Amino acid sequence: MTIAPFPKPFSCKEKPNINYPCSWVYKVIGTDAVALKKAIATVIGNKDLLITPSNTSSGGKYTSLNVEVVVSDDETRLTYYQHLKNHAAVKVVM
């Protein structure tokens, strides 16, 4: 009996194969939804984007928003991520 090899696990060191332009979703987490929306507007600007509520922590301290925007290339996708991550109103970006 021949056993097929396991597929190689995904490694974070490997660059994902993304076909651009594409719709990309960031999950942005912070303590104030209004401040998060202002941060998103500051970073991404007035491009076509969709902001939807995601979750609120059980204690109500943290809230998250999903931000869907079309990105044209790796540089744009990573720049949005980095600028959101560095914004004072944002605790975490995924």
Sequence and secondary structure as in RCSB ss.txt:
>XXXX:A:sequence
MTIAPFPKPFSCKEKPNINYPCSWVYKVIGTDAVALKKAIATVIGNKDLLITPSNTSSGGKYTSLNVEVVVSDDE
TRLTYYQHLKNHAAVKVVM
>XXXX:A:secstr
           TTS     SSEEEEEEEEES HHHHHHHHHHHH SSSEEEEEEEE TTSS EEEEEEEEE SHH
HHHHHHHHHHHSTT SEE 
